[in-house]
Structures are given as C-alpha cells and as structure tokens.
C-alpha cells in the first residue's frame, strides 16, 4: 500500500465557460486548505456531505473570487478514501485557476492524470478493472459501451476473475502442500482438480471469444457502402447521416476518396463509410481510391452493396462482386426499385439480406436500418457485456489460459513434477492479479492511469 502523505488538488471539470466548474481537493489537509478560501466556514464544525453556500476569497488579502458551493466528504466515505472537498463555482477558467493557485500556495500539489482514481484504488475503494472502467464510462458514446463500463465499475468482471484466482490458489496450495509435506499431504486428486479447472477454462475461453466484438461495442460497427459509380452510394450516405456530407452529381467517379462519420442506430454506434465507385480506371488518384476501398473492406463489419434495380448487371458490377462476394455480412441494396426491374443476379446471393430502395423517393430507408440492426444483433446475440475486456486485460487473460492449459496437459499426462506444475499456476494467479489489481507493478498502474484526465 502506497502512503499518500500530501494533499492534491485539480480542476475536475472540462475547462471552458459554463454554469458550474469544480475544483477537487483530496488528502489529509484537504478540509483545512479549502476552508482557508472560505473564512466564514469553521472546519471543525462542518458536517460531511452537506452542501454549503459560501464566498471564495483570496486567503492573503480577503478579496472575493466567486461565490459557490462547498462539499466535504470525510474519509473513508469519499471517492478517494481520503478527506475530499469539492469547491463548485462558476465555470470560468480564470476563476477556477485562481482557486487552484491559492490551494497550491497553501501546500496542495497539482494532481497528476488519474491520481484521484489511483488513490481510490490504493485505498481499496475500487479494484483495478473498476478503476479502468471510469475512463471508459467517461468516453462511452453509445448504449452498449455505457453498459460495459457500468458493469465493470460495479465489479462484475472483477468477481469473475477473482473467482478464478481463488480457485487457482486453492489448487496451488494442494500442489505446494504435496511438495513441501509429501508424507502428510495426499497427492493432488487429478479428477477433482481437472473438473474444477475446466469451469475456469470455459470462462476464460468465453472472454477471449468475444474479443472481436470489443471494437463493435466501443468504437462502433464499421459499415461500408460500396458499388459501381453513380448508383446512389453518396445519396444513400447522406440520407443515413441526415445531412449532405458526400457530393452528389450525375458524373461517375465524383467521389475519389472515402468519407466517414458516426451515426446512432438504436443502441448501436455505426461508423458509416462512403466509398468511391469501383471500376476499371486509368486515373491514378481513382485507382488509389479503389485500393483503399479494398483495404476498408477487410476491416468492415457490414458491407452495403448498392445496385441499380433499373439497369442490367454490368461489367463494373462484376468487378464489385469480386471484391464483396465473400464478406460474411453482406447486404444487397437494390436502388431505384420504384422503376421496372432489369437487374438479373441469376440466383446469386439468395442467402444474403436484400433491401429494395428508392433513394430519390426516400423509400426503403426504414427497411435498411432494420436489416443493419438485425445483422448486428445476429452477430452479437451471444455477447455477454460483462465479459468484454480492454486490450491490457485481454492480454492477461490469454496468458492465464495458456498457462492453465499447460498445467492441465501436464497433470493429465503425469509428464511434469509438481514443482514445475506449480510454476504454471503461479503465472495464472499473477496474471489474474494484474487484472484485479491484487498483483500489479507500478509501471502497469502508471500506464492505466495515464489515460485519465487531470482531476479524475
């Protein structure tokens, strides 16, 4: 446990002009320092968790800085587990920095990035996975990401990993007991141990299996619009976005580069990408754009292939088909479906979702949104938001499963001595501890909390 002897302070709200700004102070001297700016308050009589309206004054000359609210949280019933004071004033950077400067003059140190949450972790107010999710909650830009962050803050991932860790520690005690006291401790019960560990392996494997969906939830589902030139891709993009972002003309090849933006579709964040038309071209810039489309396709979660319902399948459509035909989440869009059909796909793509559109007449957009939503839900139907991890946690979990598999294989085959088997178990326990924070280096912690802003 690190001993935080000093008192820290920082502006806890984004710098800018708004109704309320907050300066947060944490540490042994938080109350006395904050009261120095509020001469009408007596620190010895302030009741915790009460909101007090007070003037904030320059401690050296008594000049008025602002008026606002003073809230005291007595240790350990506070965010950091220390004495905490929040000073709420008008959100003017000049006012906030005055208050912060006076606190520094009184002896407070400017907090480093994430130091309030880091102190909360060290003081046992939250585990490391919960602490990491504070920044995820702040950054969440869709309902699913919000739910993942809340789940982890509430300790659901911690409970699952801690359960595995305790199970492994029990097995390790049995293994080490048989090593240290061979005459007193019975050899490990292989059948019983394997049965216990199989549950652990299944949970770890389930977490790893969901790693590809982390990007879907946190960064958005990548939906790429493709098709030959002048079939309505940019018009469709503009309709989905709700405003004109792509240039729309009757000239093929107008879109040379791709355009992307975020939209919300029910609970899902969509990263929508409009691309250049795919066709044979001698134009170097257009060729580069087409190569970029192929690169985008490889990372796309869903592909929308726009076809012209009123025209025959062309050579350029054939070229597009060669790029998209093997994508696992391909949706066909037949634009100009209000006109007589001349499009013949010759029974190809019968298993793919198909939506009839008339972009010009604003028809079929609801059906398209439903098709996109159904495609997302079909991929995420087995998703357990409680098990979604960040990259650091996932690396630890993969290491745990690898060492655990090694232990299980050795135990099944009687191929290794108990002391060698114990090494695998110790690595499992160590990596689980890196997720929960029970066993983690200062270097790892610095990396985790460096993602935070100052004041959180």
N, C-alpha and C positions, 0 to 999 in steps of 0.2 A: 504494500500500500504506500503510495507516494504521499508525503506530508506537504500539503499546500499551506505554507505559513503566511503568504502575502494575500493582499486583497486586490481583486481585479475589477476593472470597470470597462464598459464599452457601450457604444450606441447599438441598441438591439433592433432598431427598425431601419428600413432602407433610407438612405439619405435622399432627401427631396422635400418638397413643401406639401404638407398635408395637415389633417386635423390633429393628429396625435403622433408624437415621437417619444421613444422610450430610451432611457439610459439605465443600464442594469449594473448593479454592484454586487459582488459576491466575495465573502471572506470574513475573517474574524472581526475586522474593523468596519464592515460594510455599514452597520447602523450608525456608528459614531461619525463616520465620514459624511454620510448622506445628511445627517442631522445638522452638520456644520453649515450646510447650504440652506437650512430651514430653521432659523433661530427661534421661531415660535413653537418648535416641537422639542419635547423632552424625551430623549431616547429611552430613559429608564421607565417611562410610563406609557410608551406606545404599545398598543395591543396588536399582536400579529394578525395579518390577514384582514385588516381594516383599511379602507380607502380614506385617506385624509387629504383634504384640500389645503394647499399651503402655497405661500410665495417661495420662490427660489431666489436666493440672494448671494451676491459675491461675499465669501467669508471674510475677506480682508477689509472691505470698506462698507459693506451693507447695501450696495447698490442692487436694485431689483433687476433680475434677469428675466423672469417669467413667473406665471402662476400655473399650478397644475396639481397633480395627484401624487401622493407618497404612499407606497405599499411596502410593508415589511413582512418578510417570511422568515420565521425563526427556525434555525437548524434544529433537527434534521428535516423538518417538514417544508422543504423547498426544492426547487428544481435541481440544484447542485448538491443538496445535502448540507450546505453551509448557510450562514446568515446571508440572506439576499434582500436587497432593496431595489425596487423599480421606481424611477422618477419619470412621471409622464407629464410632458409639456407640449407646447405647440411644435409641430414638426417643421422646424426651420433649422437648416444646418448650422447657421450662425449661433442660434440659441443652444442647440444640442452640444455643439463643440465647446461653448463657454462652460456649460455644466461639466462636461467631461474633463476639460482643462483644470477646473477648480478641484475636482476629485483627484486628479493626478498630482496637483500641488499639495494635497493633503496626504499623499503617500500611496494612492492607488496605482497599480500598474495597469497599463493598457493590455487588455486580454488578447491572446493570440487567437488565430482562427479555430473555432470549435472548442475553445477552452472551457466554457461553461458546461457544455455537454461532456467534455472529457473529465471534468471534476465530478459530474454526476455519475459517470461510470466508475471512477475510482472510489467514490463514496458509497457505492452499492445501490444507487438509485435506479440503475438500469444495467442490463447486460450489454455486451458489445454489439450483438446483432440488433438489439433495440436502438442503441445509440446510432448505429449506421443508418437506421431507417428514419431518423429525424430529418436528415438531409433529403432522403427520398420523398418524405411527406411534403417537404417544402417545394421540391422540384416536380411533384406529381402533376401531370397535365391531362389526365383522363381518369375515369372512374376506376378502372382496373388497377392502374398504378397507385391510386389513392388507397384502394383496399389492401394491396400488398403491403404498402408502408404501414398502414394501421395494424395489420395482422402481426407484423414483425415488432412494432412498438409495444404491442400488447403481450409479446413474449411467446408467440405460438411456434416460431421457428426454434427459439431457444429451448422450449420444452421438449421438442422432438430430438434435437441434437444432444441435449443434456441427458435425455433418457437413454440414448445410445451410449453416451460416455459412461454413465453409471453402470450399464450392463457390461461394457468392456472392462471397467475397473474391477467388477466382481470376478470376471473370468481371469483377469491378470492376477488378482490375489490368490486364486486357486493355483495358477501356473507357478507363481513365485513361491507359494507355500510348499508345493511338491518339490521345488528345487532346494529351498532352504531347510526344510524339515521332512526329508523323504521317509523317515521312519514313523513320523507322526501324522502326516497329511496323506490322505489317499490320492492316488493319481487322478488326474482330471477325468471326469466322466465324459467321454468323447461324444456319445449320442446326445446327451442332455445339452452339452455345450454347443454342438452344431445346430441343434434346434433353436436355441436362444439367439445364436448369431445370424441365423437365416432371416429372422424378422428384421434385424438391423440391416442386413444386406439389401433386403427388399426395399426398405425405406430409402436407403442411400441411392439405390438404383432409380427409384421413382423420382428423386430430386434431380439427378443427373439427366434423366429422360426429358425433363421439362426445360432444360437449359435453353433450347432453341426458341422457346416461347417468351423468354425474358425480354427480348427485343420487341416482340409483338406488343407486350403489355407496357413496357416503359418508354420505348422510343416511337412506337406506332407501327401499324401494319402497312408495309410498303405495297402500294397498289400502282401498277404501271400501265398506262394506256398506250397501246401500240396499234399499228395498222399502216396501210399504204398511204401515200399523200392524198390529202383532200377528201377524206371520208368522214370528217367531222370530229376528229380527236380533240382539237383545241376548243371547239364549241362545247363538246361534252365536258371537258375540263372546266370551262368557265361556268357551266350550269351547276356542276357539282360543288364548285367553290362558292358560287353565288355572286361572282363579280368577274369582270373581264381581266384576266391575268395573261392569257395567251392571245397573240394576234391572230385574227380570223380573216382570211381572204380566200378568193377562189383560185389563187395561184398555188399550184403544187410546190411543196418544198419551202413554204414560208417559215415554218419552224425548223431552225437549223440545230438548235441546242435543246436540252430538256429544261422544263420548268417544274418546280415542285413547291408544294405548300401543304400545311396541315389542315385537316378538317375533322370535325367530330361527327361520328355516326353511331347513334345510341351511346353505349358505354365505351366505344372503341375510338382510339385516336388513329386516324388514317393519314399516312404520308403519301399524298397523291402526286403522281409524276406524269406530266405530259411530255411525249417524246416526238422527235422528228419522224416523218414518214419514211418507211423502209422501202427502198427501190434501188435499182442499179443507177449509179450516177458517176460522172467523171469529175464532178465538183469536189475538190479536196476537202473543203470545210464540211460539205454534206456527208462525205464518206466518213469523216471523223465522228460526226454526229451519230451515224448509223452504228459505228463500232461502239460508241458509248451506250447505245440502246442495248446492245447485246450484253454489255457489262452490267447494266442495270437489271436486265432480265435475270441474270444469275443470282441476284440478291433480292428479287421481288418475291413477296409472299403471295400476291394475287396479280394476275395479268388480265387486263380487259382488252380483247382483240376486237377492234371496230371494223365492221364490214359494211359495204353498200348493198342494201337489200334490193335496190332497183337496177343493179348492173350485174353482168355475169362475173364469175370468179376469174380474176385476171392473173397475168404472169406476176405482177407485183404482189398480189395476194398470195401466190405460191411462195414467193420469197419470204413473206411474213410468216407463213405457215411453217416453213423450215426452221424458223427461229423459235416459235412458240409451241409447237405441237406436243412437246414432251413435258411442258410445265405442269406440275401436279395440281395447280389451282387456276385453271384457265376458264374464263367466262367469255362466251361469244356474244357480241352486241351487233344486232342487225339494224343499222341506221336506215332512215328513210322507209320505215316499214309501212307508212301510210300510202306508198306508191306500189304499183303492181310488182310482184317478185320476179326477178330474172336471175337471182343468185342460186346456184346449184352446188351444194357441197358434196354431192354424190355419196350420201350416207356417212360422211366423215364427221367426227366429233359428236356422235349421237349421245355419248355419255356425259358430255360437258353441259353445264348450265348455259342456257341461251336466253337472251332477253331481246325483245323487239322494241326498237326505239324510233321516235321521230324527234330528233333534237330540235329541228326547226319549229315544230308544233308543240314542243315541251311535253311530249308524251313518253311514258315508259320509265321516267326517272325514278319513280317510287319502286317499280319492279326491280330496277338495277340496284338500288340501295338495299332492298330486301335480299337480293342474290348475294351481294357482297357480305351482308351481315350473316346470312346462312353459311357462307363459305368460311367465314372467320369462326363461327360457333362450331362448325363441324370439326375444325382443327383443334379448337380449344375445349372440346366437350369433356375431356378427361383432365383438364388443367385444375390443379389444386393451388390456389393463390398463396396458401400458407407455405408452400414448398419452393416458391420462386426465390432464387438467390442472386446476389451480385457476383461479379467475377472473382473477387477475393474469396468469398465463402465457397463458391463452386470449386475453386482450385483445391481448397482444403478438403472438401467432401470427396473429390476424385481421389485424393491421396489416401483418405481414410478407407475408401472402398478397395483401392489397390492393395494396401497393407492387410486389410481384413481378408481379402481373397487369398493372399499369400499365406496368412495364418491358417485359414480353413483348409487350403490344399495340403499344407504341411501336416495338419492334425489328421486329416483323412488318411494320408499315406504313411503316417508314422515316419516321415522322412527326416524330421528335424528334431533336435534336442529341445527340451523345454526352455532353456535359456535363449535359444535362437528364436523360438516362437514368441517369447516374451518381448523381443525387440519389435516385432510387427505390431503387437498390441499396444506397446508404449507409444509408437508413432501414431496409431489410431487415436489414442487418448489425447496426445499432444495436439493433433490437428483439430479434433473436436473442441479442445480448449481454446484454440485460436479463433474459432467461430464465436463461442460464447464469451470469450474474454478471460476464462479461468487460467489459461496459459498463453500469454501473448507478449511479444517483445515490444519495447518502447518504440522501435523503428516501425513496426506494423501499426501501432497506435498513432504515431505521427502521420503516417500515410492516410489512415482512416479519417482523422480529424482535420487534416489539411483541406479536405473537400468542403468543409463548413465555412460559412462567412464569420467575420469577427462579430461577436455579440450573441452567438448561438452556442 
